[in-house]
Amino acid sequence: MSRQNGPRTRYQELAGVLADEVRRHYRPGDLLPAETRLASRFAVNRHTVRRAMDELVNLGMISRHPGRGTQVVDQRLSYAVQATSQVSSNLAQLGLASRTACLDQGLQPAPAEIAACFGHGEGTPLLKVDTLRSSDDEPLILLRHWFDPARVPDWTRHYQGGSTRALLESRYGLVLRRQRVRILACEAGPDEAYRLRCPRGAALLQLLSENVDAAGRLVEVSIGRARGDRLTYHFEFPEVQP
């Protein structure tokens, strides 16, 4: 939104309301109500609605099409998946400030698939850390980290939120890289719907990464779930010289 000192004008307030509604309730390609309907709904004149809509156009959220109406633009973030990429740095490259909240952490019996990655049997206790990455108070990625607890002793005493990669490097001297990545499609269950503010059954993109240290030893398996209507993944392959 346009920034100015002092209280916001009526059209700026309306632009904030409309932007929030577009993010929460509209999909790319949807048409917004006509300006006359919005003016009646919010009890303002049409000029105020038009200026509010101008703000959303400037933000790249909507586009105007004469004869057809005002349409929501595809605003999905394009997230680069690289061997050493981190969520916080990726979002920073997109110009987004972010924060990571720790939702839960502690030793938990690992599912068979996760335990097998570490060479253990189902139910082996591993360190589970659940985090939520947000930007501008909008949830982006729900992350579940599984760690070999022997590699990160006393983790829960030191981690209260923020970048897990930063703590791994500063306290444990571990700089991780992705060794294997899998992308799966899944549906939002009750917890994902609540955390990501989406309907139950909404399409999610799940990124499962096996992350190793400099010696190639597995330290972490991370599972990131993101709304398919808010995020896309892209891969960059270095040019191979003949």
ZIMOMO-V210197 format. One record per pair of residues at least 24 apart in sequence whose ideal C-beta (glycine too) atoms are under 7 Angstrom apart, sorted by the first residue. I is the first residue (numbers start at 1). J is the second residue. D is the distance in Angstrom with one decimal. If there is no record, write none. Layout:
BEGIN
I/J/D
I/J/D
END
This chain:
BEGIN
1/55/5.7
2/55/6.4
10/44/6.4
10/48/5.7
11/48/4.8
11/51/4.0
11/52/4.6
12/55/6.9
14/42/6.1
14/44/6.6
14/48/6.4
14/49/6.9
14/52/4.0
15/52/4.1
15/55/3.8
15/56/6.2
18/52/5.9
18/56/6.1
19/56/5.9
19/61/6.2
22/56/6.9
22/61/5.5
22/62/6.9
22/72/5.8
23/138/6.6
24/197/7.0
26/72/4.6
27/72/6.7
27/229/6.0
28/72/5.6
28/73/6.5
28/74/3.8
29/71/6.4
29/72/6.5
30/72/4.8
31/69/4.5
31/70/6.6
31/71/5.6
32/62/6.5
32/69/7.0
32/70/4.5
32/72/7.0
34/69/7.0
76/229/6.6
76/230/5.8
76/231/5.8
76/232/4.9
77/230/6.6
77/231/5.1
78/232/5.3
78/234/5.4
79/231/5.7
79/232/6.8
79/233/5.3
80/234/6.0
80/236/6.1
81/181/6.2
81/233/5.2
81/235/5.3
82/236/6.1
83/177/4.7
83/178/5.1
84/177/5.0
86/163/6.8
86/165/4.9
87/133/5.4
87/141/6.3
88/163/5.1
91/135/6.2
96/135/4.5
97/135/6.4
98/133/5.8
98/134/6.5
98/135/4.6
99/134/5.8
100/131/5.1
100/133/5.1
100/161/5.7
100/162/5.5
100/163/6.4
101/131/6.5
101/132/5.0
101/161/5.4
102/129/6.9
102/131/5.6
102/159/6.4
102/160/6.0
102/161/4.4
103/130/4.2
103/131/6.3
103/132/5.8
104/130/4.5
105/129/4.3
105/130/6.9
105/156/5.4
105/159/6.7
106/156/6.3
107/149/6.5
110/146/6.3
114/146/5.0
114/221/5.5
117/210/5.9
117/218/6.3
117/221/5.1
118/148/5.9
118/218/6.0
127/152/6.5
127/155/5.9
129/159/6.9
129/164/6.7
131/164/7.0
132/195/5.8
139/195/6.1
139/196/5.0
139/197/5.9
140/226/6.4
140/230/6.8
140/231/6.7
141/224/5.0
141/225/7.0
141/226/4.7
142/192/6.1
142/195/5.1
142/196/5.9
142/225/4.7
143/222/6.1
143/224/4.9
144/223/4.6
145/220/5.8
145/222/5.0
146/220/6.6
146/221/4.5
147/219/6.5
147/220/5.2
148/218/7.0
148/219/6.1
151/219/5.2
174/213/5.4
174/219/5.9
175/214/6.5
176/211/4.2
176/212/6.6
176/213/6.3
176/219/5.9
176/220/6.3
177/211/6.8
177/212/6.3
178/209/4.9
178/211/5.8
179/210/5.1
179/211/6.9
179/212/4.6
180/210/4.3
181/207/6.6
181/209/5.2
182/208/4.6
183/207/5.7
183/233/6.4
184/208/6.9
192/225/5.9
196/227/5.5
198/227/5.3
202/227/6.5
203/228/4.0
204/228/6.1
205/231/6.4
205/233/6.6
207/233/6.5
END
